């Protein structure tokens, strides 16, 4: 009877050890997955920040070019007016 009880306890102990090993493996896998996910999140966060910066820079640059264009148009208008005045005086 004692031998059967010892075998049963040994079997239960072996089963518990196997379950413990399986749980440790699952935990390690989950921790690795979490680590990779955090790294991916950080990369995407940096990419998002870079894209937002590029977007803002695009509009800043666009506004600068529009301002330059307006200045050029104003300068051409002044030149045209000046030439009209000068040609009117000569005629």
C-alpha positions as CSV (number, residue, x, y, z in Angstrom):
1,X,0.0,0.0,0.0
2,X,2.8,2.4,0.9
3,X,4.5,1.6,-2.5
4,X,1.3,2.6,-4.4
5,X,1.1,5.8,-2.3
6,X,4.7,6.6,-3.0
7,X,4.2,6.0,-6.7
8,X,1.1,8.2,-6.7
9,X,3.0,11.0,-4.9
10,X,6.0,10.6,-7.3
11,X,3.7,10.8,-10.3
12,X,2.0,13.9,-8.9
13,X,5.4,15.5,-8.1
14,X,6.6,14.7,-11.7
15,X,3.3,16.2,-13.1
16,X,3.8,19.3,-11.0
17,X,7.4,19.7,-12.1
18,X,6.3,19.4,-15.7
19,X,3.5,22.0,-15.2
20,X,5.9,24.3,-13.5
21,X,8.4,24.0,-16.4
22,X,5.6,24.7,-18.9
23,X,4.4,27.7,-17.0
24,X,8.0,29.0,-16.8
25,X,8.4,28.6,-20.6
26,X,5.1,30.4,-21.2
27,X,6.2,33.2,-18.8
28,X,9.5,33.6,-20.7
29,X,7.7,33.6,-24.0
30,X,5.3,36.2,-22.8
31,X,8.1,38.4,-21.4
32,X,10.0,38.2,-24.7
33,X,6.9,39.1,-26.6
34,X,6.2,42.0,-24.3
35,X,9.8,43.2,-24.6
36,X,9.6,43.1,-28.4
37,X,6.2,44.8,-28.4
38,X,7.6,47.6,-26.2
39,X,10.6,48.0,-28.5
40,X,8.2,48.2,-31.6
41,X,6.1,50.7,-29.8
42,X,9.1,52.9,-29.1
43,X,10.2,52.7,-32.7
44,X,6.7,53.6,-33.9
45,X,6.5,56.5,-31.4
46,X,9.8,57.9,-32.7
47,X,8.6,57.5,-36.3
48,X,5.4,59.3,-35.5
49,X,7.3,62.1,-33.9
50,X,9.6,62.4,-36.9
51,X,6.6,62.4,-39.3
52,X,4.8,65.1,-37.2
53,X,8.0,67.2,-37.3
54,X,8.4,66.7,-41.1
55,X,4.7,67.7,-41.5
56,X,5.2,70.9,-39.5
57,X,8.4,71.7,-41.4
58,X,6.6,71.2,-44.7
59,X,4.1,73.8,-43.8
60,X,6.7,76.1,-42.4
61,X,8.7,75.8,-45.6
62,X,5.6,76.2,-47.7
63,X,4.7,79.4,-45.9
64,X,8.3,80.7,-46.4
65,X,8.1,80.0,-50.1
66,X,4.7,81.7,-50.4
67,X,6.1,84.7,-48.6
68,X,9.0,84.8,-51.0
69,X,6.6,84.5,-53.9
70,X,4.5,87.4,-52.6
71,X,7.6,89.6,-52.2
72,X,8.7,88.8,-55.7
73,X,5.2,89.6,-57.1
74,X,5.2,92.9,-55.2
75,X,8.7,93.7,-56.5
76,X,7.6,93.0,-60.1
77,X,4.5,95.2,-59.6
78,X,6.7,98.0,-58.3
79,X,9.1,97.6,-61.3
80,X,6.1,97.6,-63.7
81,X,4.7,100.8,-62.1
82,X,8.1,102.4,-62.2
83,X,8.6,101.6,-65.9
84,X,5.1,102.8,-66.7
85,X,5.9,106.1,-65.0
86,X,9.2,106.4,-66.7
87,X,7.8,105.6,-70.1
88,X,5.0,108.0,-69.6
89,X,7.4,110.8,-68.8
90,X,9.5,110.0,-71.9
91,X,6.5,109.9,-74.3
